Amino acid sequence: MKTSSKIFIAGHNGLVGSALVRKLKEKGFGNLLLKNRSELDLTNQHAVEVFFASEKPEYVFLAAAKVGGIHANNTYPAEFIFSNMQVQMNIINESWKYKVKKMLFLGSSCIYPKFAPQPNARQITAS
């Protein structure tokens, strides 16, 4: 990436996303596209499409997810996975559609129901 590249960080207010923003700024990247929930609802397919069409990010970091800890995950498993899959599908699809150069999808076991199978690092890197 060039320091002038348009970089969208979905989830920039979260733990991982905010660390990415700090590190990218530290390294001189200044064209960061940062939208909070009230500015861009990532579960809304049309809103995500409009954002990608107007901003045309070159790189995407997907660190956005609905999380809430063990109790919330146990209480609302369907709502969590539904919301998180909407976000993932919307961003992955628009990244493909608008020919994003690279997209990094970061996930946590906290965004999936308690007993969902988890890939290991070897499975991910072998793909």
Secondary structure, DSSP 8 states (H G I E B T S, - for coil): --TTS-EEEETTTSHHHHHHHHHHHHTT---EE---TTT--TT-HHHHHHHHHHH--SEEEE------HHHHHHHSHHHHHHHHHHHHHHHHHHHHHTT-SEEEE---GGGS-TT-----HHHHHH-
